[in-house]
Amino acid sequence: MSLAGRGAARVLLDLEKSGCVDGMATDNEGNVYLALPSAASGPGIYVMTPAGVLAARLALPHNESPVNLGFGRGPEAGTLYVATVGAGKVYRLRTGKTGSLPPR
């Protein structure tokens, strides 16, 4: 796939002080859900708008660290599944948003 003609790449989030992203997913509105297990402001799911603005931080129970995430499909398309490190749990979060599908 060529990226020619799609515009210049731009930084959505500078992770120098935010920790590492261990997984991410997008919804059909263009928001990006980032699993940040070791962010300075606390572990959680950070939701960024297409403009690069932090829209929300979703904390998991017991301040657990998310490592991977993804939206369900079909009737579960509005559900975000989140795996954690250490505790070894998978959470199901109803987001009210529909996950985007990759292009075919």
Buried (B, 14 or more C-beta within 10 A) or exposed (E): EEEEEEEEEEEBBEEEEBBEBBBBBBBEEEBBBBBBBEBEEBBBBBBBBEEEEEEEBBEBEEEBBBBBBBBBEEEEBBBBBBBBBEEEBEBEBEBEBBBBEEEE
